[in-house]
Amino acid sequence: MPLRHKSAQKRARQTLKKTEKNKKYRVSIKGSVKKVLGTTDKETAATEFKKAVRTIDRAATKGIIHKNKAANEKSRLAKHINKVSK
């Protein structure tokens, strides 16, 4: 169905831009989480954890993910690091 109103056309353009931006952030979050979960060395895991927390917090601040989801992800990664250190 073609969009006939100017405001609907603008909204469609904005939605496409936002979707692309959100995809970029979600992919970066997934990648940083995989790096942390894939490491078995404690020092490497700790440095990757800091990077992952930074990206997760940035996404939560921008509203791409919910703040509770960000907290859950960080908790899951911290649990993994504690398990690796033992």
HTML snippet that shows the backbone in 3Dmol.js (N, CA, C, O; Angstrom):
<script src="https://3Dmol.org/build/3Dmol-min.js"></script>
<div id="view" style="width:600px;height:400px;position:relative"></div>
<script>
const pdb = `
ATOM      1  N   MET A   1       0.845  -1.176   0.000  1.00  0.00           N
ATOM      2  CA  MET A   1       0.000   0.000   0.000  1.00  0.00           C
ATOM      3  C   MET A   1       0.894   1.245   0.000  1.00  0.00           C
ATOM      4  O   MET A   1       1.682   1.448   0.924  1.00  0.00           O
ATOM      5  N   PRO A   2       0.769   2.058  -1.020  1.00  0.00           N
ATOM      6  CA  PRO A   2       1.620   3.253  -1.081  1.00  0.00           C
ATOM      7  C   PRO A   2       1.197   4.276  -0.027  1.00  0.00           C
ATOM      8  O   PRO A   2       0.021   4.420   0.307  1.00  0.00           O
ATOM      9  N   LEU A   3       2.200   4.969   0.472  1.00  0.00           N
ATOM     10  CA  LEU A   3       1.940   6.002   1.475  1.00  0.00           C
ATOM     11  C   LEU A   3       1.565   7.291   0.760  1.00  0.00           C
ATOM     12  O   LEU A   3       2.329   7.794  -0.064  1.00  0.00           O
ATOM     13  N   ARG A   4       0.398   7.823   1.072  1.00  0.00           N
ATOM     14  CA  ARG A   4      -0.093   8.993   0.352  1.00  0.00           C
ATOM     15  C   ARG A   4       0.174  10.298   1.085  1.00  0.00           C
ATOM     16  O   ARG A   4       0.301  11.348   0.455  1.00  0.00           O
ATOM     17  N   HIS A   5       0.258  10.242   2.393  1.00  0.00           N
ATOM     18  CA  HIS A   5       0.450  11.479   3.151  1.00  0.00           C
ATOM     19  C   HIS A   5       1.924  11.747   3.375  1.00  0.00           C
ATOM     20  O   HIS A   5       2.721  10.828   3.566  1.00  0.00           O
ATOM     21  N   LYS A   6       2.272  13.026   3.348  1.00  0.00           N
ATOM     22  CA  LYS A   6       3.663  13.410   3.543  1.00  0.00           C
ATOM     23  C   LYS A   6       4.187  12.953   4.895  1.00  0.00           C
ATOM     24  O   LYS A   6       5.322  12.490   5.003  1.00  0.00           O
ATOM     25  N   SER A   7       3.363  13.083   5.917  1.00  0.00           N
ATOM     26  CA  SER A   7       3.818  12.710   7.262  1.00  0.00           C
ATOM     27  C   SER A   7       4.064  11.205   7.361  1.00  0.00           C
ATOM     28  O   SER A   7       4.981  10.767   8.056  1.00  0.00           O
ATOM     29  N   ALA A   8       3.247  10.419   6.666  1.00  0.00           N
ATOM     30  CA  ALA A   8       3.434   8.970   6.673  1.00  0.00           C
ATOM     31  C   ALA A   8       4.713   8.598   5.927  1.00  0.00           C
ATOM     32  O   ALA A   8       5.430   7.684   6.335  1.00  0.00           O
ATOM     33  N   GLN A   9       4.995   9.298   4.843  1.00  0.00           N
ATOM     34  CA  GLN A   9       6.233   9.041   4.097  1.00  0.00           C
ATOM     35  C   GLN A   9       7.450   9.377   4.947  1.00  0.00           C
ATOM     36  O   GLN A   9       8.424   8.625   4.979  1.00  0.00           O
ATOM     37  N   LYS A  10       7.387  10.509   5.630  1.00  0.00           N
ATOM     38  CA  LYS A  10       8.502  10.914   6.493  1.00  0.00           C
ATOM     39  C   LYS A  10       8.695   9.905   7.615  1.00  0.00           C
ATOM     40  O   LYS A  10       9.823   9.517   7.918  1.00  0.00           O
ATOM     41  N   ARG A  11       7.609   9.483   8.226  1.00  0.00           N
ATOM     42  CA  ARG A  11       7.687   8.514   9.318  1.00  0.00           C
ATOM     43  C   ARG A  11       8.313   7.202   8.831  1.00  0.00           C
ATOM     44  O   ARG A  11       9.089   6.577   9.554  1.00  0.00           O
ATOM     45  N   ALA A  12       7.976   6.790   7.609  1.00  0.00           N
ATOM     46  CA  ALA A  12       8.546   5.564   7.054  1.00  0.00           C
ATOM     47  C   ALA A  12      10.057   5.711   6.856  1.00  0.00           C
ATOM     48  O   ALA A  12      10.815   4.787   7.147  1.00  0.00           O
ATOM     49  N   ARG A  13      10.493   6.878   6.360  1.00  0.00           N
ATOM     50  CA  ARG A  13      11.926   7.125   6.185  1.00  0.00           C
ATOM     51  C   ARG A  13      12.652   7.105   7.524  1.00  0.00           C
ATOM     52  O   ARG A  13      13.726   6.517   7.645  1.00  0.00           O
ATOM     53  N   GLN A  14      12.064   7.748   8.528  1.00  0.00           N
ATOM     54  CA  GLN A  14      12.694   7.800   9.849  1.00  0.00           C
ATOM     55  C   GLN A  14      12.791   6.412  10.474  1.00  0.00           C
ATOM     56  O   GLN A  14      13.781   6.076  11.124  1.00  0.00           O
ATOM     57  N   THR A  15      11.748   5.616  10.265  1.00  0.00           N
ATOM     58  CA  THR A  15      11.748   4.272  10.818  1.00  0.00           C
ATOM     59  C   THR A  15      12.872   3.431  10.213  1.00  0.00           C
ATOM     60  O   THR A  15      13.534   2.670  10.918  1.00  0.00           O
ATOM     61  N   LEU A  16      13.081   3.571   8.914  1.00  0.00           N
ATOM     62  CA  LEU A  16      14.168   2.833   8.269  1.00  0.00           C
ATOM     63  C   LEU A  16      15.528   3.231   8.842  1.00  0.00           C
ATOM     64  O   LEU A  16      16.378   2.377   9.094  1.00  0.00           O
ATOM     65  N   LYS A  17      15.723   4.525   9.042  1.00  0.00           N
ATOM     66  CA  LYS A  17      16.999   4.989   9.592  1.00  0.00           C
ATOM     67  C   LYS A  17      17.204   4.473  11.008  1.00  0.00           C
ATOM     68  O   LYS A  17      18.290   4.006  11.352  1.00  0.00           O
ATOM     69  N   LYS A  18      16.167   4.556  11.827  1.00  0.00           N
ATOM     70  CA  LYS A  18      16.275   4.089  13.208  1.00  0.00           C
ATOM     71  C   LYS A  18      16.521   2.594  13.268  1.00  0.00           C
ATOM     72  O   LYS A  18      17.303   2.122  14.093  1.00  0.00           O
ATOM     73  N   THR A  19      15.853   1.841  12.392  1.00  0.00           N
ATOM     74  CA  THR A  19      16.020   0.390  12.371  1.00  0.00           C
ATOM     75  C   THR A  19      17.458   0.023  12.055  1.00  0.00           C
ATOM     76  O   THR A  19      18.026  -0.862  12.695  1.00  0.00           O
ATOM     77  N   GLU A  20      18.051   0.689  11.082  1.00  0.00           N
ATOM     78  CA  GLU A  20      19.445   0.407  10.720  1.00  0.00           C
ATOM     79  C   GLU A  20      20.384   0.726  11.884  1.00  0.00           C
ATOM     80  O   GLU A  20      21.298  -0.045  12.175  1.00  0.00           O
ATOM     81  N   LYS A  21      20.160   1.846  12.540  1.00  0.00           N
ATOM     82  CA  LYS A  21      21.010   2.239  13.664  1.00  0.00           C
ATOM     83  C   LYS A  21      20.883   1.237  14.813  1.00  0.00           C
ATOM     84  O   LYS A  21      21.881   0.843  15.416  1.00  0.00           O
ATOM     85  N   ASN A  22      19.655   0.834  15.106  1.00  0.00           N
ATOM     86  CA  ASN A  22      19.435  -0.115  16.191  1.00  0.00           C
ATOM     87  C   ASN A  22      20.059  -1.469  15.879  1.00  0.00           C
ATOM     88  O   ASN A  22      20.603  -2.122  16.770  1.00  0.00           O
ATOM     89  N   LYS A  23      19.984  -1.897  14.619  1.00  0.00           N
ATOM     90  CA  LYS A  23      20.606  -3.165  14.221  1.00  0.00           C
ATOM     91  C   LYS A  23      22.106  -3.120  14.469  1.00  0.00           C
ATOM     92  O   LYS A  23      22.695  -4.089  14.948  1.00  0.00           O
ATOM     93  N   LYS A  24      22.722  -1.981  14.136  1.00  0.00           N
ATOM     94  CA  LYS A  24      24.161  -1.829  14.319  1.00  0.00           C
ATOM     95  C   LYS A  24      24.535  -2.009  15.789  1.00  0.00           C
ATOM     96  O   LYS A  24      25.495  -2.711  16.108  1.00  0.00           O
ATOM     97  N   TYR A  25      23.783  -1.378  16.674  1.00  0.00           N
ATOM     98  CA  TYR A  25      24.062  -1.493  18.104  1.00  0.00           C
ATOM     99  C   TYR A  25      23.834  -2.909  18.607  1.00  0.00           C
ATOM    100  O   TYR A  25      24.635  -3.428  19.385  1.00  0.00           O
ATOM    101  N   ARG A  26      22.747  -3.540  18.169  1.00  0.00           N
ATOM    102  CA  ARG A  26      22.448  -4.896  18.629  1.00  0.00           C
ATOM    103  C   ARG A  26      23.531  -5.880  18.186  1.00  0.00           C
ATOM    104  O   ARG A  26      23.910  -6.773  18.944  1.00  0.00           O
ATOM    105  N   VAL A  27      24.021  -5.718  16.974  1.00  0.00           N
ATOM    106  CA  VAL A  27      25.076  -6.592  16.476  1.00  0.00           C
ATOM    107  C   VAL A  27      26.364  -6.382  17.277  1.00  0.00           C
ATOM    108  O   VAL A  27      27.066  -7.343  17.589  1.00  0.00           O
ATOM    109  N   SER A  28      26.672  -5.128  17.608  1.00  0.00           N
ATOM    110  CA  SER A  28      27.879  -4.876  18.386  1.00  0.00           C
ATOM    111  C   SER A  28      27.754  -5.451  19.796  1.00  0.00           C
ATOM    112  O   SER A  28      28.739  -5.928  20.360  1.00  0.00           O
ATOM    113  N   ILE A  29      26.559  -5.409  20.363  1.00  0.00           N
ATOM    114  CA  ILE A  29      26.345  -6.001  21.685  1.00  0.00           C
ATOM    115  C   ILE A  29      26.560  -7.509  21.619  1.00  0.00           C
ATOM    116  O   ILE A  29      27.264  -8.080  22.452  1.00  0.00           O
ATOM    117  N   LYS A  30      25.951  -8.148  20.627  1.00  0.00           N
ATOM    118  CA  LYS A  30      26.085  -9.595  20.494  1.00  0.00           C
ATOM    119  C   LYS A  30      27.534 -10.000  20.319  1.00  0.00           C
ATOM    120  O   LYS A  30      27.983 -10.987  20.902  1.00  0.00           O
ATOM    121  N   GLY A  31      28.266  -9.245  19.519  1.00  0.00           N
ATOM    122  CA  GLY A  31      29.672  -9.562  19.285  1.00  0.00           C
ATOM    123  C   GLY A  31      30.507  -9.425  20.535  1.00  0.00           C
ATOM    124  O   GLY A  31      31.349 -10.278  20.816  1.00  0.00           O
ATOM    125  N   SER A  32      30.289  -8.366  21.289  1.00  0.00           N
ATOM    126  CA  SER A  32      31.082  -8.174  22.510  1.00  0.00           C
ATOM    127  C   SER A  32      30.735  -9.226  23.557  1.00  0.00           C
ATOM    128  O   SER A  32      31.615  -9.677  24.291  1.00  0.00           O
ATOM    129  N   VAL A  33      29.470  -9.624  23.636  1.00  0.00           N
ATOM    130  CA  VAL A  33      29.069 -10.667  24.582  1.00  0.00           C
ATOM    131  C   VAL A  33      29.694 -11.994  24.193  1.00  0.00           C
ATOM    132  O   VAL A  33      30.153 -12.736  25.062  1.00  0.00           O
ATOM    133  N   LYS A  34      29.722 -12.307  22.911  1.00  0.00           N
ATOM    134  CA  LYS A  34      30.327 -13.556  22.456  1.00  0.00           C
ATOM    135  C   LYS A  34      31.819 -13.594  22.754  1.00  0.00           C
ATOM    136  O   LYS A  34      32.360 -14.648  23.088  1.00  0.00           O
ATOM    137  N   LYS A  35      32.490 -12.444  22.634  1.00  0.00           N
ATOM    138  CA  LYS A  35      33.912 -12.398  22.941  1.00  0.00           C
ATOM    139  C   LYS A  35      34.159 -12.725  24.403  1.00  0.00           C
ATOM    140  O   LYS A  35      35.094 -13.456  24.729  1.00  0.00           O
ATOM    141  N   VAL A  36      33.322 -12.185  25.288  1.00  0.00           N
ATOM    142  CA  VAL A  36      33.495 -12.450  26.718  1.00  0.00           C
ATOM    143  C   VAL A  36      33.217 -13.913  27.022  1.00  0.00           C
ATOM    144  O   VAL A  36      33.985 -14.557  27.737  1.00  0.00           O
ATOM    145  N   LEU A  37      32.131 -14.439  26.487  1.00  0.00           N
ATOM    146  CA  LEU A  37      31.757 -15.820  26.783  1.00  0.00           C
ATOM    147  C   LEU A  37      32.701 -16.828  26.133  1.00  0.00           C
ATOM    148  O   LEU A  37      32.790 -17.970  26.583  1.00  0.00           O
ATOM    149  N   GLY A  38      33.395 -16.421  25.098  1.00  0.00           N
ATOM    150  CA  GLY A  38      34.298 -17.329  24.404  1.00  0.00           C
ATOM    151  C   GLY A  38      35.686 -17.406  24.999  1.00  0.00           C
ATOM    152  O   GLY A  38      36.470 -18.271  24.608  1.00  0.00           O
ATOM    153  N   THR A  39      36.017 -16.529  25.933  1.00  0.00           N
ATOM    154  CA  THR A  39      37.360 -16.517  26.498  1.00  0.00           C
ATOM    155  C   THR A  39      37.441 -17.441  27.703  1.00  0.00           C
ATOM    156  O   THR A  39      36.474 -17.612  28.446  1.00  0.00           O
ATOM    157  N   THR A  40      38.622 -18.032  27.880  1.00  0.00           N
ATOM    158  CA  THR A  40      38.867 -18.875  29.045  1.00  0.00           C
ATOM    159  C   THR A  40      39.957 -18.289  29.935  1.00  0.00           C
ATOM    160  O   THR A  40      40.176 -18.773  31.046  1.00  0.00           O
ATOM    161  N   ASP A  41      40.635 -17.259  29.460  1.00  0.00           N
ATOM    162  CA  ASP A  41      41.676 -16.596  30.239  1.00  0.00           C
ATOM    163  C   ASP A  41      41.057 -15.465  31.054  1.00  0.00           C
ATOM    164  O   ASP A  41      40.238 -14.704  30.539  1.00  0.00           O
ATOM    165  N   LYS A  42      41.446 -15.353  32.321  1.00  0.00           N
ATOM    166  CA  LYS A  42      40.807 -14.383  33.208  1.00  0.00           C
ATOM    167  C   LYS A  42      41.101 -12.942  32.797  1.00  0.00           C
ATOM    168  O   LYS A  42      40.187 -12.118  32.766  1.00  0.00           O
ATOM    169  N   GLU A  43      42.361 -12.620  32.479  1.00  0.00           N
ATOM    170  CA  GLU A  43      42.717 -11.240  32.142  1.00  0.00           C
ATOM    171  C   GLU A  43      42.030 -10.796  30.846  1.00  0.00           C
ATOM    172  O   GLU A  43      41.511  -9.683  30.755  1.00  0.00           O
ATOM    173  N   THR A  44      42.038 -11.666  29.869  1.00  0.00           N
ATOM    174  CA  THR A  44      41.379 -11.345  28.603  1.00  0.00           C
ATOM    175  C   THR A  44      39.881 -11.160  28.812  1.00  0.00           C
ATOM    176  O   THR A  44      39.270 -10.244  28.261  1.00  0.00           O
ATOM    177  N   ALA A  45      39.303 -12.043  29.615  1.00  0.00           N
ATOM    178  CA  ALA A  45      37.867 -11.950  29.885  1.00  0.00           C
ATOM    179  C   ALA A  45      37.535 -10.640  30.592  1.00  0.00           C
ATOM    180  O   ALA A  45      36.503 -10.027  30.316  1.00  0.00           O
ATOM    181  N   ALA A  46      38.411 -10.209  31.507  1.00  0.00           N
ATOM    182  CA  ALA A  46      38.150  -8.970  32.241  1.00  0.00           C
ATOM    183  C   ALA A  46      38.200  -7.755  31.318  1.00  0.00           C
ATOM    184  O   ALA A  46      37.363  -6.859  31.430  1.00  0.00           O
ATOM    185  N   THR A  47      39.171  -7.716  30.412  1.00  0.00           N
ATOM    186  CA  THR A  47      39.243  -6.579  29.493  1.00  0.00           C
ATOM    187  C   THR A  47      38.064  -6.582  28.524  1.00  0.00           C
ATOM    188  O   THR A  47      37.492  -5.532  28.232  1.00  0.00           O
ATOM    189  N   GLU A  48      37.707  -7.754  28.032  1.00  0.00           N
ATOM    190  CA  GLU A  48      36.552  -7.840  27.125  1.00  0.00           C
ATOM    191  C   GLU A  48      35.255  -7.514  27.867  1.00  0.00           C
ATOM    192  O   GLU A  48      34.322  -6.962  27.283  1.00  0.00           O
ATOM    193  N   PHE A  49      35.201  -7.858  29.153  1.00  0.00           N
ATOM    194  CA  PHE A  49      34.021  -7.549  29.963  1.00  0.00           C
ATOM    195  C   PHE A  49      33.821  -6.043  30.070  1.00  0.00           C
ATOM    196  O   PHE A  49      32.697  -5.552  29.973  1.00  0.00           O
ATOM    197  N   LYS A  50      34.913  -5.314  30.270  1.00  0.00           N
ATOM    198  CA  LYS A  50      34.809  -3.852  30.354  1.00  0.00           C
ATOM    199  C   LYS A  50      34.269  -3.267  29.051  1.00  0.00           C
ATOM    200  O   LYS A  50      33.418  -2.378  29.066  1.00  0.00           O
ATOM    201  N   LYS A  51      34.770  -3.774  27.929  1.00  0.00           N
ATOM    202  CA  LYS A  51      34.288  -3.285  26.629  1.00  0.00           C
ATOM    203  C   LYS A  51      32.811  -3.615  26.436  1.00  0.00           C
ATOM    204  O   LYS A  51      32.036  -2.791  25.951  1.00  0.00           O
ATOM    205  N   ALA A  52      32.434  -4.835  26.822  1.00  0.00           N
ATOM    206  CA  ALA A  52      31.045  -5.263  26.653  1.00  0.00           C
ATOM    207  C   ALA A  52      30.108  -4.424  27.515  1.00  0.00           C
ATOM    208  O   ALA A  52      29.028  -4.037  27.068  1.00  0.00           O
ATOM    209  N   VAL A  53      30.521  -4.144  28.746  1.00  0.00           N
ATOM    210  CA  VAL A  53      29.686  -3.339  29.640  1.00  0.00           C
ATOM    211  C   VAL A  53      29.504  -1.943  29.062  1.00  0.00           C
ATOM    212  O   VAL A  53      28.421  -1.366  29.151  1.00  0.00           O
ATOM    213  N   ARG A  54      30.555  -1.407  28.475  1.00  0.00           N
ATOM    214  CA  ARG A  54      30.464  -0.075  27.875  1.00  0.00           C
ATOM    215  C   ARG A  54      29.444  -0.063  26.741  1.00  0.00           C
ATOM    216  O   ARG A  54      28.616   0.846  26.663  1.00  0.00           O
ATOM    217  N   THR A  55      29.494  -1.063  25.859  1.00  0.00           N
ATOM    218  CA  THR A  55      28.549  -1.087  24.745  1.00  0.00           C
ATOM    219  C   THR A  55      27.121  -1.341  25.224  1.00  0.00           C
ATOM    220  O   THR A  55      26.174  -0.758  24.697  1.00  0.00           O
ATOM    221  N   ILE A  56      26.967  -2.209  26.221  1.00  0.00           N
ATOM    222  CA  ILE A  56      25.626  -2.500  26.740  1.00  0.00           C
ATOM    223  C   ILE A  56      25.032  -1.260  27.394  1.00  0.00           C
ATOM    224  O   ILE A  56      23.862  -0.942  27.181  1.00  0.00           O
ATOM    225  N   ASP A  57      25.841  -0.555  28.193  1.00  0.00           N
ATOM    226  CA  ASP A  57      25.339   0.649  28.852  1.00  0.00           C
ATOM    227  C   ASP A  57      24.984   1.740  27.845  1.00  0.00           C
ATOM    228  O   ASP A  57      24.000   2.460  28.014  1.00  0.00           O
ATOM    229  N   ARG A  58      25.788   1.851  26.811  1.00  0.00           N
ATOM    230  CA  ARG A  58      25.515   2.859  25.786  1.00  0.00           C
ATOM    231  C   ARG A  58      24.192   2.560  25.092  1.00  0.00           C
ATOM    232  O   ARG A  58      23.399   3.467  24.839  1.00  0.00           O
ATOM    233  N   ALA A  59      23.956   1.287  24.786  1.00  0.00           N
ATOM    234  CA  ALA A  59      22.705   0.913  24.129  1.00  0.00           C
ATOM    235  C   ALA A  59      21.507   1.153  25.047  1.00  0.00           C
ATOM    236  O   ALA A  59      20.445   1.574  24.588  1.00  0.00           O
ATOM    237  N   ALA A  60      21.677   0.886  26.339  1.00  0.00           N
ATOM    238  CA  ALA A  60      20.580   1.104  27.281  1.00  0.00           C
ATOM    239  C   ALA A  60      20.293   2.594  27.429  1.00  0.00           C
ATOM    240  O   ALA A  60      19.137   3.001  27.547  1.00  0.00           O
ATOM    241  N   THR A  61      21.346   3.404  27.423  1.00  0.00           N
ATOM    242  CA  THR A  61      21.159   4.854  27.546  1.00  0.00           C
ATOM    243  C   THR A  61      20.417   5.407  26.338  1.00  0.00           C
ATOM    244  O   THR A  61      19.569   6.288  26.478  1.00  0.00           O
ATOM    245  N   LYS A  62      20.731   4.895  25.157  1.00  0.00           N
ATOM    246  CA  LYS A  62      20.092   5.381  23.939  1.00  0.00           C
ATOM    247  C   LYS A  62      18.703   4.782  23.726  1.00  0.00           C
ATOM    248  O   LYS A  62      18.000   5.170  22.793  1.00  0.00           O
ATOM    249  N   GLY A  63      18.305   3.847  24.575  1.00  0.00           N
ATOM    250  CA  GLY A  63      16.970   3.277  24.479  1.00  0.00           C
ATOM    251  C   GLY A  63      16.858   2.141  23.486  1.00  0.00           C
ATOM    252  O   GLY A  63      15.753   1.788  23.075  1.00  0.00           O
ATOM    253  N   ILE A  64      17.970   1.567  23.096  1.00  0.00           N
ATOM    254  CA  ILE A  64      17.933   0.474  22.130  1.00  0.00           C
ATOM    255  C   ILE A  64      17.546  -0.823  22.828  1.00  0.00           C
ATOM    256  O   ILE A  64      16.806  -1.637  22.275  1.00  0.00           O
ATOM    257  N   ILE A  65      18.049  -1.012  24.045  1.00  0.00           N
ATOM    258  CA  ILE A  65      17.605  -2.127  24.873  1.00  0.00           C
ATOM    259  C   ILE A  65      17.122  -1.557  26.203  1.00  0.00           C
ATOM    260  O   ILE A  65      17.491  -0.447  26.586  1.00  0.00           O
ATOM    261  N   HIS A  66      16.303  -2.320  26.894  1.00  0.00           N
ATOM    262  CA  HIS A  66      15.769  -1.879  28.177  1.00  0.00           C
ATOM    263  C   HIS A  66      16.860  -1.942  29.241  1.00  0.00           C
ATOM    264  O   HIS A  66      17.767  -2.770  29.151  1.00  0.00           O
ATOM    265  N   LYS A  67      16.780  -1.087  30.231  1.00  0.00           N
ATOM    266  CA  LYS A  67      17.829  -1.030  31.255  1.00  0.00           C
ATOM    267  C   LYS A  67      17.892  -2.319  32.069  1.00  0.00           C
ATOM    268  O   LYS A  67      18.966  -2.702  32.531  1.00  0.00           O
ATOM    269  N   ASN A  68      16.753  -2.993  32.250  1.00  0.00           N
ATOM    270  CA  ASN A  68      16.769  -4.261  32.978  1.00  0.00           C
ATOM    271  C   ASN A  68      17.436  -5.354  32.158  1.00  0.00           C
ATOM    272  O   ASN A  68      18.121  -6.213  32.714  1.00  0.00           O
ATOM    273  N   LYS A  69      17.248  -5.335  30.859  1.00  0.00           N
ATOM    274  CA  LYS A  69      17.928  -6.303  30.002  1.00  0.00           C
ATOM    275  C   LYS A  69      19.428  -6.064  30.045  1.00  0.00           C
ATOM    276  O   LYS A  69      20.212  -7.013  30.051  1.00  0.00           O
ATOM    277  N   ALA A  70      19.829  -4.796  30.075  1.00  0.00           N
ATOM    278  CA  ALA A  70      21.252  -4.477  30.173  1.00  0.00           C
ATOM    279  C   ALA A  70      21.821  -5.016  31.478  1.00  0.00           C
ATOM    280  O   ALA A  70      22.917  -5.576  31.494  1.00  0.00           O
ATOM    281  N   ALA A  71      21.089  -4.851  32.561  1.00  0.00           N
ATOM    282  CA  ALA A  71      21.541  -5.355  33.861  1.00  0.00           C
ATOM    283  C   ALA A  71      21.647  -6.876  33.849  1.00  0.00           C
ATOM    284  O   ALA A  71      22.589  -7.440  34.405  1.00  0.00           O
ATOM    285  N   ASN A  72      20.685  -7.537  33.221  1.00  0.00           N
ATOM    286  CA  ASN A  72      20.723  -9.004  33.136  1.00  0.00           C
ATOM    287  C   ASN A  72      21.927  -9.480  32.327  1.00  0.00           C
ATOM    288  O   ASN A  72      22.586 -10.447  32.708  1.00  0.00           O
ATOM    289  N   GLU A  73      22.212  -8.821  31.232  1.00  0.00           N
ATOM    290  CA  GLU A  73      23.360  -9.202  30.404  1.00  0.00           C
ATOM    291  C   GLU A  73      24.660  -9.032  31.167  1.00  0.00           C
ATOM    292  O   GLU A  73      25.521  -9.912  31.137  1.00  0.00           O
ATOM    293  N   LYS A  74      24.808  -7.894  31.858  1.00  0.00           N
ATOM    294  CA  LYS A  74      26.028  -7.640  32.615  1.00  0.00           C
ATOM    295  C   LYS A  74      26.193  -8.659  33.738  1.00  0.00           C
ATOM    296  O   LYS A  74      27.306  -9.106  34.016  1.00  0.00           O
ATOM    297  N   SER A  75      25.097  -9.024  34.378  1.00  0.00           N
ATOM    298  CA  SER A  75      25.149 -10.012  35.446  1.00  0.00           C
ATOM    299  C   SER A  75      25.570 -11.371  34.909  1.00  0.00           C
ATOM    300  O   SER A  75      26.356 -12.081  35.537  1.00  0.00           O
ATOM    301  N   ARG A  76      25.045 -11.724  33.753  1.00  0.00           N
ATOM    302  CA  ARG A  76      25.386 -13.008  33.141  1.00  0.00           C
ATOM    303  C   ARG A  76      26.869 -13.055  32.789  1.00  0.00           C
ATOM    304  O   ARG A  76      27.524 -14.079  32.984  1.00  0.00           O
ATOM    305  N   LEU A  77      27.397 -11.950  32.272  1.00  0.00           N
ATOM    306  CA  LEU A  77      28.808 -11.900  31.917  1.00  0.00           C
ATOM    307  C   LEU A  77      29.698 -11.938  33.169  1.00  0.00           C
ATOM    308  O   LEU A  77      30.749 -12.578  33.167  1.00  0.00           O
ATOM    309  N   ALA A  78      29.276 -11.258  34.222  1.00  0.00           N
ATOM    310  CA  ALA A  78      30.052 -11.267  35.463  1.00  0.00           C
ATOM    311  C   ALA A  78      30.089 -12.665  36.052  1.00  0.00           C
ATOM    312  O   ALA A  78      31.118 -13.095  36.575  1.00  0.00           O
ATOM    313  N   LYS A  79      28.969 -13.378  35.971  1.00  0.00           N
ATOM    314  CA  LYS A  79      28.927 -14.765  36.457  1.00  0.00           C
ATOM    315  C   LYS A  79      29.924 -15.622  35.695  1.00  0.00           C
ATOM    316  O   LYS A  79      30.617 -16.453  36.282  1.00  0.00           O
ATOM    317  N   HIS A  80      29.993 -15.417  34.389  1.00  0.00           N
ATOM    318  CA  HIS A  80      30.930 -16.186  33.561  1.00  0.00           C
ATOM    319  C   HIS A  80      32.371 -15.891  33.962  1.00  0.00           C
ATOM    320  O   HIS A  80      33.192 -16.804  34.043  1.00  0.00           O
ATOM    321  N   ILE A  81      32.681 -14.625  34.212  1.00  0.00           N
ATOM    322  CA  ILE A  81      34.047 -14.255  34.593  1.00  0.00           C
ATOM    323  C   ILE A  81      34.410 -14.875  35.937  1.00  0.00           C
ATOM    324  O   ILE A  81      35.533 -15.348  36.118  1.00  0.00           O
ATOM    325  N   ASN A  82      33.473 -14.878  36.876  1.00  0.00           N
ATOM    326  CA  ASN A  82      33.748 -15.488  38.172  1.00  0.00           C
ATOM    327  C   ASN A  82      33.971 -16.989  38.053  1.00  0.00           C
ATOM    328  O   ASN A  82      34.770 -17.568  38.789  1.00  0.00           O
ATOM    329  N   LYS A  83      33.256 -17.615  37.121  1.00  0.00           N
ATOM    330  CA  LYS A  83      33.424 -19.044  36.907  1.00  0.00           C
ATOM    331  C   LYS A  83      34.791 -19.333  36.277  1.00  0.00           C
ATOM    332  O   LYS A  83      35.436 -20.327  36.612  1.00  0.00           O
ATOM    333  N   VAL A  84      35.225 -18.464  35.370  1.00  0.00           N
ATOM    334  CA  VAL A  84      36.513 -18.638  34.695  1.00  0.00           C
ATOM    335  C   VAL A  84      37.666 -18.496  35.681  1.00  0.00           C
ATOM    336  O   VAL A  84      38.676 -19.190  35.561  1.00  0.00           O
ATOM    337  N   SER A  85      37.520 -17.607  36.647  1.00  0.00           N
ATOM    338  CA  SER A  85      38.618 -17.323  37.567  1.00  0.00           C
ATOM    339  C   SER A  85      38.890 -18.474  38.519  1.00  0.00           C
ATOM    340  O   SER A  85      39.979 -18.554  39.088  1.00  0.00           O
ATOM    341  N   LYS A  86      37.936 -19.357  38.704  1.00  0.00           N
ATOM    342  CA  LYS A  86      38.132 -20.459  39.655  1.00  0.00           C
ATOM    343  C   LYS A  86      38.972 -21.566  39.078  1.00  0.00           C
ATOM    344  O   LYS A  86      39.227 -22.564  39.753  1.00  0.00           O
TER     345      LYS A  86
END
`;
const viewer = $3Dmol.createViewer("view");
viewer.addModel(pdb, "pdb");
viewer.setStyle({}, {cartoon: {color: "spectrum"}});
viewer.zoomTo();
viewer.render();
</script>
